[in-house]
Structures are given as C-alpha cells and as structure tokens.
C-alpha cells in the first residue's frame, strides 16, 4: 500500500550579522516519489567568491548538500541524498539558494536548515517538515522535458487528494528560474484567467478544460521559443495549504523552421553573390544590340536583303537555316542538307546567297516586294541539335499613300488616317444613313444610322479602330478616322450616304501601300564579329563608286584627340578597300565584302567587338560623286537575352528568399510589427531595384514606361498601407491609455493617411488600367497630389501621438514639419535661387543637404522623446525610409519642373550592386546571427531587426538621390575619362603599328592589350 505524506513546511527566517535569509511562506504538500523545492534566498545577490551555502538536517547533523568554492560539492553529501538533492546552480549568482529534493521518501520528514555564509555576513532559515496524511498532494513530471523551438509541449501537474474541486482556491503556473517569478497561467475561483499571464506567454498557454474536473491542471505551451527554457512550478492553494511540483524544460535546439531560415538566408546570399558575378563578368555575358535603318524606302516590286550572319567557327556539317515570319511562324525559306527550299508563297522570290553560306552569310534576298510581305522576319541557325544563334530580326514596315478628295498624304504604319467624305447640309435629315465599306470585299467598316454610330455592326477587324467624327456630322462631314493602320488595311474604301433608302451621295478613298521602311535588329557578344548591313535596291557600277562607313557619334571638338578623319571606320574607293585611310582603332578589324559590292552589298564586318565600339555608324554610298543611299546602325551595349533573363530572376530570387526567411522568423521568434514591416519591404523592394537598374532600357514598350513611371511609386504606396495598418493595430492597443481628444486625434490622423494613399492608388488605376481621362480625372489628380504631399508630415505626427510623445515635442512636430515641408516643395524660392544666378547643381546640392538634415533632426527628436524604447524606434526606422522614398519619388516627378531628376537621372552599377547585393548580404547575415544567438543563448543581439533592415535600405535610397542630384556631373566625368582612355589607346595602337613595320618578323607574335571602357559596366 502506497504511503501518502503531507509535508507541512514552517519557515523560520533568522537574521545573523545583518544577512536576511528567506524561505517559503506557506506549507508545501507533495506525494511520495515526487519532487519538492525548498526555497531559500536573499534579497540582494551575493558575490560568488567566498560564498558557502549549506543544507543540513539539524536533528542528526546530516549534510544534505553543500555549495562551496563556486561549485556544488556532491562528494560530501550524505549518501541518502546523492542524486536526489540539487541546487539551481545558475541561479545562485542571483541570490537563489533553493534546493530541489527529488524522489521523496518517508524518512525525509523533519527539519532542514539553509545556512548562507558570505564574505562578511551570514544567515540561516529553518524548514520544519511534518506529516499530515490525506490532505493535498501535487504531482508532476519526474523527468526534464526536451523540445525544439516551434513545437508544442505539455507540462504535467495533477492534484491527488480527497478534497473537492470547489476547495481549490488557486492553481498557478510560474517560471521560477528568472530574477523574478513570471506568471505563466492562473486558475482562480473556478475560472481560468488568461489576462493574468505575462505578455510573452499571451495566447500561447492553456489548460485542458475537459481535464480540470479530474484535477488535471497540466499546461500546454504552444510554439515554444528559446526564452521558454527553464524551470516551471505548478503551485496549488487549497484550504490554507499549498503544494507544488516543478517541471524543467531544457535542450531547446534548432527547429525545422530555424533550419529553413538558415537555408533561405544562405541561398539568398548565394544568389546575390551570383548576381554580383554576373554584373561584373566580361564579354561572354555582354553583347551589342544593333538597330539598323535606311534613309530610303523600298518600293513595291523592288528587292530587299534581310541580313543574317554567323561566325564561321560555329558552322558544322549538320547545318540548318530557317527564315520565318515572326508573327505567324510561316516558313519563308529553308536551307538544309546543302539545299535551299522556299515556301510556296515565296517561290522564285526568296533566295540565299548560296556561295556565301560557307562564310556564314545567311542573308535572304526577297524580290518583287508585295503588300502582304509586311511584318517581322527572323533568322534561326541550327548546327547539330542546337540553335547556334538567333542571329537577326528584320521588320518590313509599310508606308501608305492616302488618296482622297484633299490630295495625297503619306502615313506610316500604326498611325491614324482620315478617309474624307463630305455631303451637302441639305441632305442631312433624321433618316440619314452613312456606310463605309471595303470596295474589294464589301466588308462593313462603319455605319452611322438614326443619329448615332452603330459600332456593334462593324466588322471585328475595325472595331475600336474606325470612328466617325461625330461632332462634325451636323456640318456634313461624314469622314472616317482609321486608327492604328495595319498592312492589311491597304485597299479602296467607299462611302455611301442614304436618305430614305436612296443613295444620294457616294465617295471613294484609297489607302495605297507604296513600299517599306526596313529596320534590322542584330545581337552579337563581345569578342565576336558583327555585320553592319547596307544594301542597295539595285547594283551600281564600280567605276566612280565610293562607300564610306563612319562613326557619327564621336565628338570632333578642337580639344579632342579625334579629328573628323579619325572617325572613318572604312573606305571603298577606286575599286578597292582603302585600309590606309582607316582610323587606327579599326584597322585589321573592319572589312568590306569586296566581291559583293558590285552586287549592291555595302555591308561592313566588324571583328573582335569591344565595349568602346558602342555608338552610331553611318554608311554613305556615292556613285560618280552623287549621293545614292545611306544607312545607319546603332550598336548598344547590353546583356545578351539568356543572361538578361537570368539577371532578372536573380533580382527577384534573393528578395523572395529573404521574404520567406522573415516569414518563418516571425512565426517562431519575431514580433508581429517587426515581421510585417520586413516582409512587406522584401516583397516590394524589387520594384525599386528594377527602377534603379542600369539595364532598365532593355525593357521595351509598356513595361519600360510602367517601371520608369510607377515602380517605386507603387512600392511607396503599398508599403505605406501595410505599415500604417500594422501601426494602427499597435496603436489600437494603447488607445485606452489616452484621453478622448488624443484618441480621436489618432483615429482621424490614421483615416487621413489611408485616404491620401487610396487617392493616389485610385488615380493610377483609373489612368493606367481604366484608360480614363477628362476634367474629372484631372481634378482627381490634383486632389491626389495635394493630399500626397502631406504624408511625410502626418507620418511623424502619428508616431508621436501613437507612442505617447504628444506633449511639447508633438506640438513642435505639428508646427515645424509643415513649415519645413513647404520650404522643400515650394517652387517660388527655387525660382528666386535661379534668378540670383545660382546653377542648378548648386541648388540641387543645397536641397539634398536640406532634406537629409531635416530627416536627421526629425528622427533624432523622435528618438530622444521616446527614451530609446525598442518598438517605437523600430517604427521610426521604417518611417525614415518612407520619407526618403517619398523624396525620391517627389523629385523624380516630371511635373516638378525645376529640379526634376527624371531628365538626366543616371543609373550607376555601383549603386545598383549595393542595393541588390550588399543590402541582401547584410540583412541575411544579421538574421542568421540573431537566430543563432537566440537559439543558443536565449538572447538576441539586436532587439529589433528593423534597426538593420531599414537603415540599410535608407542608405540605398539616399545613394539613388545623390546619383540623381549629381548625375550629370558624374556622367560628364566618366565621358571625359572614356575619351582620354580612347586617345591613349589610339596612340598605343599607332606606336605598335610603327614597331611592327620596323620589325616585321615579330609582328605575328604581338598581342594588343585592349583596355576596358570606363563605361563598360553600365
């Protein structure tokens, strides 16, 4: 039969030599075999040096346990207490000398004396243990509990007694190994009181409600954190007696979420470093994008050459060349197995230069040009199983001649044209009907009937493109406006006017296609060769023929080392190439296709492409001193398409990985506000990176304009909405501490902030997505801009009111900030600065200093008034970044006429690398450090990661501001350096040529070292 014990503990504090030693204040009860804590502590911690703590049984002088010389002396314990009596060693330095006695036995009954000897004082307390059977027994877990961070654990505590549930006055769970006991969860008067829990355990602890009637008060601790490690005591009070049991939670290791955070941070750092390598890599990843245009039109019925060239070293036996129309993938011509085959529609019209294929010339000659030939053509070269190079694209852009009653008008593709039709006003009646049709197919282009346009009856090809000029119909003008003219729109159109079903007027208009503008696009990597195309419509006699290729973008100032003759890339004259006339930099690199010149091929092959070859090249052809044709090619240094796509993915990849890392960090360790702000930033920061990227102009069309105009604006708006929402949630918990006026002020300020952001968001959606315009939209734009300019003021005022600094400092902010903001955004004083003769660069520099100093003063005052509170300062870092981002957005707005940075904004690789690589590396290192320290030591190095994340982002945004304010000067300096490098290079090349002529035997062994262009990285 199991024996039950009731341990009545009587506390006798003894004061000796001024040292007060305290023990528990109420009796303790525990069953046989359980553990009990005999409390013994002093008010003030004692130095460990010379400290001695002794627990004894005074009735038998048995030594229960001894702490001496900074360690537990287990070897001097009485044998019955070995492995059962333990100090809380880590707590001794804090003045806690309590003893945990495990596996209670019947013979443990009696008195226990805790004697503390310090360097000068000593004291003791005596604990009397008496037996009272069948009263109050509390049992728990006999072993320590291990868990990983993020898991849920159960801490056992059950009451084994003959008392009823109503007799239990209180059950409390406390964490006892801290300097002060921490309330974990409380059960009192038959109710669970979660509001009594310490904030760090809020919403993470609970009783098993269904088990309470069974006297089971076990605790479930959810989402274990590193700081949860320690000793927990379940204390039960009933009938004036108390009993307790302890559970130790130890060995908190890395959880799955911790490991995932580490993996994500390392992956983000690796992808950022890969992006850095990709940015600074050499020729294999960079190349030239060439745009070629002719100054003349290729008429219908004539011939045009679509250029396509590949390096001879890439050619293999299994060669296949395809020319296709890009829009429909229609096969135009095919070269395979040494034979040429043309598609039926191009039979006898599409030809390869067969004898030139062995030299890599896959250009296509298209004869007898027709209207249906309009479109884009692409050349693909296959060698073996792989595509060697998507070598070239050529666009045949039609030009139209509009014939009508008012004469002829030339219209390019994609523009609008008006087909005229005018009737006498006397014919205008309510029953008027106007039909515009295609004369060749009777297709209904548009219909006007019963006083309105019948757009639903239009042919689908003309919907949203063909329109009547409605306001002028009352004057008899029933002309038709045709927008976005296409190649298939060529043909005759008939306008018929009916009155009571009788045709009373008819007019014809013709949209005639005259010919094509030819635009060619080529792509070639650095170090390879590129062909700058130039073809005539017909062969020219060699006699009296002169062909010049020149660099037309090189300055020929008197101060420059380059004269007009030095821009000559190559010259063909008197039936041969004149290499002696070439500029030194292009000798042995620029070559004509000499045998093809007699056939009208004036193209130039430029070998060993270098970064400094970027620029505009013009081919001018003279026949018997008469100008015949000219063609231009613009070589632009850019990333190759596959590398560009990889580059884009590496911009998004590190930020997405860091976003996921912060999400997992917030789930396991971080605070809500810290996690929300950091996650929102990393979700949106690729928008600012795209805008700051040097390759932004590689995007084309709508994507380019949207990124340049709205990317960082969207980041600011979205981040503001998220931040203000999280801030409002934080402020809502503090509203009860404010009086009615301040509470109303905070709510009103938040409402105004949200309205300001929503106004700007709605305006962007209406203009860009809805394509709406008009007076109302302009008024809305004005309102949106006005409200948008007060956001910086509101955000600082919000912080002061939210975190209880709304006194004198808040009043200063309310008065000073609007004044500073008006000075910063007022055009009048800028205009007066310009009238005083100050240069734009001086005004910009002063403005930049003023903005930065203002922000520093505001955040300094803010931190000073908040007395270094952790959460408010974290919000301050966020608001400073929003302010700087607002400044970038404001001064890059084209509407800001005086200091708009959008006119000459320079994008530098160093700034871009700092934002896309260095910031990610810094933040990932900070997150890894915080994670390791929190897991190992239970403490964080930095109270809030916003102290690192947002200041680093502020540095990036300020760098963008500085580059924007002084961009023109930096660009001028770089251009000057580039010119100087080119002049040195030319002189070196000249010296090498002279030495080669003097020593021809060594000419073949010499190699030219090609210095990089200063601007090669951009």
KAGIKA-V60691 format. One record per residue. RES is the residue in one letter. OMEGA is omega in whole degrees, -180 to 180 (none if undefined). NEAR is the number of other ideal C-beta (glycine too) atoms within 12 Angstrom. Layout:
BEGIN
RES	OMEGA	NEAR
RES	OMEGA	NEAR
END
This chain:
BEGIN
X	-177	4
X	178	13
X	178	18
X	-179	26
X	171	34
X	-175	34
X	178	43
X	-175	28
X	178	37
X	-175	22
X	179	29
X	177	23
X	-179	25
X	179	25
X	180	18
X	179	19
X	174	16
X	-179	15
X	-179	30
X	179	24
X	-174	39
X	176	28
X	-179	37
X	-175	34
X	-177	18
X	179	25
X	179	32
X	179	44
X	178	42
X	-179	50
X	175	34
X	178	28
X	-180	24
X	179	37
X	177	39
X	179	44
X	175	46
X	-172	45
X	177	37
X	-176	41
X	175	36
X	-176	37
X	-177	19
X	178	20
X	179	18
X	176	30
X	-177	17
X	-179	23
X	-180	12
X	-178	18
X	178	30
X	178	31
X	-175	45
X	174	35
X	-178	44
X	167	29
X	-173	30
X	-178	24
X	-178	15
X	-176	16
X	177	14
X	178	25
X	180	28
X	179	40
X	-178	43
X	172	31
X	-174	38
X	178	25
X	175	14
X	-179	17
X	175	18
X	-177	30
X	-175	22
X	-176	22
X	-178	13
X	178	23
X	170	27
X	-170	23
X	-178	14
X	-177	21
X	178	32
X	-178	20
X	177	16
X	-179	27
X	-175	40
X	168	33
X	166	34
X	-167	32
X	-176	24
X	-177	20
X	-178	32
X	180	31
X	179	22
X	177	22
X	-179	29
X	-177	37
X	-178	44
X	-178	43
X	175	42
X	-178	41
X	-177	39
X	173	30
X	-176	24
X	180	37
X	-179	23
X	-177	19
X	177	21
X	178	35
X	176	26
X	-179	29
X	177	30
X	-179	42
X	175	35
X	-180	43
X	-178	34
X	177	43
X	175	25
X	180	27
X	-179	15
X	-174	15
X	175	25
X	180	26
X	-179	35
X	172	34
X	-177	40
X	179	27
X	178	42
X	180	25
X	177	35
X	-177	21
X	173	24
X	-169	24
X	170	21
X	176	17
X	-174	31
X	-180	39
X	179	38
X	-179	46
X	179	35
X	-179	41
X	-178	27
X	-178	22
X	175	17
X	-178	24
X	177	30
X	180	18
X	174	29
X	-180	27
X	180	38
X	180	31
X	173	27
X	179	21
X	177	32
X	177	29
X	-172	41
X	175	31
X	180	41
X	-179	32
X	180	44
X	-174	30
X	177	28
X	179	17
X	178	25
X	-180	14
X	-179	22
X	-180	11
X	-179	22
X	-177	31
X	-174	26
X	170	32
X	-179	41
X	173	35
X	-180	46
X	172	34
X	-166	35
X	-174	34
X	176	32
X	176	25
X	176	18
X	179	15
X	-178	25
X	179	27
X	-179	29
X	179	41
X	-174	40
X	172	30
X	-174	39
X	178	23
X	177	16
X	178	17
X	174	18
X	-176	24
X	-179	21
X	-180	23
X	178	15
X	-178	24
X	173	27
X	-174	25
X	-177	16
X	178	23
X	-178	31
X	179	19
X	-180	16
X	-178	26
X	179	39
X	171	28
X	171	34
X	-171	23
X	-178	17
X	-178	10
X	-178	21
X	177	23
X	178	16
X	-180	15
X	177	29
X	-179	28
X	178	45
X	-175	35
X	173	42
X	178	27
X	-174	37
X	176	24
X	-176	26
X	178	38
X	-178	35
X	-179	33
X	178	27
X	-179	42
X	178	32
X	-177	33
X	178	37
X	-179	42
X	173	42
X	-176	44
X	-178	44
X	175	42
X	180	30
X	176	32
X	179	24
X	179	17
X	176	31
X	174	37
X	-179	48
X	172	45
X	-177	45
X	176	43
X	179	42
X	177	34
X	-173	37
X	176	23
X	175	22
X	-178	32
X	178	20
X	177	26
X	177	28
X	180	17
X	177	30
X	179	34
X	178	23
X	178	25
X	179	41
X	-180	29
X	-179	23
X	180	34
X	178	38
X	179	25
X	179	26
X	178	38
X	179	31
X	180	22
X	177	31
X	177	37
X	176	24
X	177	27
X	178	39
X	178	29
X	-179	20
X	-179	33
X	-174	35
X	179	20
X	-175	22
X	-162	20
X	-176	24
X	-175	16
X	-180	29
X	179	39
X	-179	37
X	171	36
X	-176	31
X	177	40
X	-175	29
X	178	39
X	176	29
X	179	36
X	-180	19
X	-176	25
X	175	26
X	-174	39
X	174	24
X	-179	29
X	180	20
X	-179	27
X	177	31
X	179	42
X	176	46
X	-171	48
X	175	46
X	-178	43
X	179	43
X	177	40
X	-178	26
X	-178	21
X	-179	15
X	-175	24
X	178	26
X	-176	17
X	-177	11
X	-174	16
X	179	29
X	-179	31
X	179	45
X	167	34
X	-179	42
X	170	28
X	-170	31
X	-174	25
X	-176	17
X	-177	16
X	176	16
X	179	24
X	179	26
X	-178	39
X	-176	40
X	173	28
X	-177	35
X	179	21
X	176	13
X	-179	16
X	178	15
X	178	28
X	180	22
X	175	25
X	-169	23
X	-178	13
X	-177	19
X	178	31
X	178	15
X	178	15
X	-178	25
X	-175	38
X	168	30
X	169	33
X	-168	32
X	-177	19
X	-180	14
X	-178	31
X	-180	27
X	178	16
X	177	23
X	180	33
X	179	37
X	178	44
X	-177	44
X	175	46
X	-179	39
X	-177	40
X	174	25
X	-176	22
X	179	33
X	-179	27
X	-177	27
X	177	24
X	-180	38
X	179	38
X	180	32
X	180	29
X	-178	41
X	179	35
X	177	43
X	-179	31
X	180	34
X	176	27
X	-172	25
X	-179	14
X	-171	9
X	174	15
X	180	21
X	-175	29
X	170	33
X	-159	27
X	-171	42
X	172	40
X	179	31
X	179	42
X	172	31
X	-175	38
X	-176	32
X	172	37
X	-173	33
X	173	38
X	-177	25
X	179	35
X	178	26
X	-176	27
X	-178	20
X	180	17
X	-176	11
X	177	18
X	177	25
X	-177	22
X	176	31
X	179	26
X	177	31
X	179	21
X	179	23
X	-179	25
X	177	37
X	175	31
X	-170	45
X	173	31
X	-177	36
X	178	27
X	179	32
X	-178	17
X	-179	16
X	-180	12
X	-175	23
X	176	25
X	179	21
X	-178	13
X	-178	18
X	178	32
X	-179	33
X	179	43
X	169	35
X	-179	42
X	169	31
X	-176	31
X	-176	22
X	-175	17
X	-178	15
X	176	16
X	180	25
X	180	28
X	177	42
X	-177	42
X	173	32
X	-175	38
X	178	25
X	173	15
X	179	17
X	178	18
X	180	30
X	-176	22
X	-178	22
X	-178	14
X	178	23
X	169	27
X	-173	24
X	-179	14
X	-176	19
X	178	31
X	-179	21
X	177	18
X	-179	26
X	-176	40
X	168	30
X	173	33
X	-166	26
X	-176	20
X	-176	12
X	179	22
X	180	29
X	178	18
X	179	15
X	180	24
X	179	29
X	178	42
X	-177	36
X	175	43
X	-179	32
X	-177	39
X	175	21
X	-176	22
X	179	34
X	179	30
X	-178	31
X	177	27
X	-180	38
X	180	32
X	-179	30
X	-180	25
X	-179	39
X	175	29
X	179	39
X	-179	30
X	-177	35
X	170	24
X	-176	21
X	175	13
X	175	13
X	178	15
X	-177	18
X	179	24
X	178	26
X	179	21
X	-180	32
X	173	23
X	-177	38
X	175	28
X	-172	40
X	176	27
X	-178	37
X	-176	30
X	-174	33
X	162	39
X	-176	30
X	177	43
X	-177	31
X	178	42
X	-179	35
X	179	41
X	-178	37
X	179	41
X	175	32
X	-180	34
X	-180	24
X	178	33
X	176	35
X	178	44
X	176	47
X	-170	47
X	172	43
X	-179	42
X	175	42
X	180	35
X	179	32
X	179	24
X	178	19
X	178	26
X	-178	18
X	-179	23
X	-180	13
X	-179	18
X	179	31
X	180	31
X	179	47
X	169	37
X	-177	41
X	168	34
X	-176	37
X	180	24
X	-178	22
X	179	33
X	178	22
X	179	19
X	180	12
X	-180	9
X	-175	12
X	177	20
X	-176	26
X	174	29
X	-177	17
X	-179	17
X	-178	19
X	176	27
X	180	32
X	-180	35
X	177	42
X	-177	43
X	172	32
X	-177	40
X	178	25
X	174	14
X	179	18
X	178	19
X	-179	30
X	-179	24
X	-179	23
X	179	15
X	-177	26
X	169	32
X	-172	34
X	-174	31
X	-175	38
X	178	37
X	-179	29
X	178	23
X	-178	29
X	-175	39
X	170	29
X	167	34
X	-167	34
X	-177	23
X	-178	19
X	-177	32
X	-179	32
X	178	21
X	177	26
X	179	32
X	-178	37
X	-177	45
X	-179	44
X	175	47
X	-179	39
X	-176	39
X	174	26
X	-177	27
X	180	35
X	-179	37
X	-178	32
X	175	33
X	179	43
X	179	32
X	-177	34
X	-180	25
X	-178	41
X	175	32
X	179	42
X	-177	30
X	177	39
X	174	22
X	-176	25
X	177	14
X	179	12
X	180	14
X	-177	16
X	-179	30
X	171	30
X	179	25
X	-179	42
X	174	30
X	179	41
X	179	27
X	-178	35
X	179	29
X	-179	34
X	175	34
X	174	36
X	-172	28
X	180	23
X	180	19
X	178	29
X	178	28
X	176	17
X	178	22
X	-180	34
X	-179	26
X	-180	20
X	173	34
X	-178	38
X	-171	29
X	-179	31
X	-178	39
X	177	42
X	179	26
X	178	34
X	175	44
X	179	34
X	179	29
X	179	44
X	176	42
X	-180	27
X	177	31
X	180	43
X	180	29
X	-174	25
X	-170	37
X	-168	40
X	175	33
X	-177	29
X	-178	24
X	178	35
X	-177	38
X	-178	32
X	-178	34
X	-178	41
X	179	47
X	179	33
X	180	38
X	-177	46
X	174	44
X	-172	26
X	-172	35
X	174	41
X	178	33
X	178	34
X	178	42
X	178	42
X	-179	35
X	-178	44
X	-174	40
X	177	38
X	-178	32
X	-178	36
X	-177	33
X	171	24
X	174	28
X	-178	21
X	172	17
X	-173	11
X	-178	14
X	-180	17
X	-178	19
X	-180	16
X	180	23
X	-178	31
X	-172	27
X	-168	25
X	-172	31
X	-178	33
X	175	44
X	178	34
X	178	30
X	-179	36
X	-177	42
X	-178	36
X	179	29
X	179	41
X	-179	42
X	-180	28
X	-177	29
X	-179	45
X	177	40
X	178	23
X	179	33
X	178	40
X	177	28
X	178	20
X	-179	29
X	-178	34
X	180	18
X	-178	20
X	-174	22
X	-178	22
X	-180	12
X	-177	16
X	174	23
X	-173	14
X	-177	11
X	-179	12
X	178	27
X	178	21
X	180	15
X	-180	25
X	180	37
X	180	22
X	180	18
X	178	34
X	179	34
X	180	19
X	180	24
X	-180	39
X	179	27
X	179	25
X	179	34
X	-179	35
X	178	25
X	-179	28
X	180	36
X	-180	27
X	180	24
X	179	32
X	-180	28
X	-178	20
X	-176	22
X	-175	23
X	-178	20
X	-179	14
X	180	14
X	-179	12
X	177	18
X	179	15
X	-175	13
X	-178	10
X	179	14
X	178	21
X	177	16
X	179	16
X	177	27
X	179	25
X	180	17
X	180	21
X	179	29
X	-180	24
X	180	18
X	-177	26
X	-177	37
X	-180	28
X	-178	30
X	-180	42
X	178	39
X	-176	34
X	-173	39
X	177	41
X	177	46
X	178	37
X	-179	45
X	-178	47
X	180	40
X	-176	40
X	-174	43
X	167	38
X	178	24
X	-174	33
X	179	31
X	-179	16
X	180	15
X	178	28
X	179	30
X	177	17
X	-179	24
X	-177	35
X	-177	26
X	-172	16
X	-174	23
X	179	35
X	179	21
X	179	16
X	-180	25
X	179	32
X	177	19
X	-175	20
X	-173	32
X	-178	33
X	-179	20
X	-173	20
X	-178	13
X	173	21
X	179	27
X	179	15
X	177	14
X	179	24
X	179	20
X	177	12
X	179	12
X	178	10
X	-180	20
X	-179	16
X	-180	25
X	179	22
X	-180	20
X	180	26
X	-179	34
X	178	22
X	-180	22
X	-180	36
X	179	30
X	-180	19
X	-179	26
X	-177	35
X	180	26
X	179	17
X	180	31
X	179	37
X	179	20
X	-178	22
X	-178	33
X	176	36
X	177	18
X	-179	25
X	-180	39
X	-179	29
X	-178	20
X	-179	29
X	176	27
X	173	14
X	173	17
X	-171	21
X	-174	23
X	178	30
X	180	35
X	174	32
X	176	41
X	178	42
X	177	43
X	179	39
X	-177	44
X	177	43
X	177	40
X	177	42
X	179	45
X	180	43
X	178	38
X	175	44
X	180	40
X	176	39
X	-178	38
X	-176	41
X	-175	32
X	172	37
X	177	36
X	-178	30
X	-179	17
X	178	20
X	-161	26
X	-171	15
X	-174	26
X	-179	41
X	-180	24
X	-176	34
X	-177	24
X	-176	19
X	-179	22
X	-179	34
X	179	32
X	-175	36
X	-177	29
X	-178	28
X	179	26
X	-180	36
X	179	34
X	177	32
X	-178	29
X	-174	44
X	-175	43
X	-173	36
X	-179	26
X	179	41
X	179	47
X	-180	30
X	-177	30
X	178	43
X	177	42
X	178	28
X	-179	33
X	178	47
X	180	32
X	179	24
X	-178	38
X	-178	38
X	-179	25
X	-179	20
X	-178	32
X	-176	34
X	-174	20
X	-176	16
X	180	24
X	177	18
X	177	29
X	-178	20
X	-174	26
X	-176	23
X	-179	33
X	175	46
X	177	42
X	180	32
X	-171	32
X	-173	42
X	172	40
X	177	30
X	177	34
X	176	43
X	178	34
X	178	26
X	-179	38
X	178	43
X	176	30
X	176	33
X	179	38
X	-178	37
X	179	32
X	178	35
X	-178	42
X	-177	35
X	-175	28
X	-176	31
X	180	21
X	178	22
X	179	26
X	178	22
X	179	16
X	179	18
X	179	25
X	177	23
X	178	21
X	180	21
X	179	31
X	180	26
X	179	21
X	179	26
X	180	37
X	177	26
X	-178	21
X	179	31
X	179	30
X	179	19
X	179	21
X	179	29
X	179	21
X	180	17
X	179	25
X	179	24
X	180	15
X	178	18
X	179	21
X	-179	14
X	-178	12
X	-174	14
X	-178	13
X	-178	11
X	-175	13
X	-177	17
X	-177	9
X	-175	11
X	176	19
X	179	11
X	175	24
X	-176	12
X	178	26
X	179	22
X	174	23
X	178	27
X	-178	26
X	-175	27
X	-177	30
X	-177	28
X	none	35
END
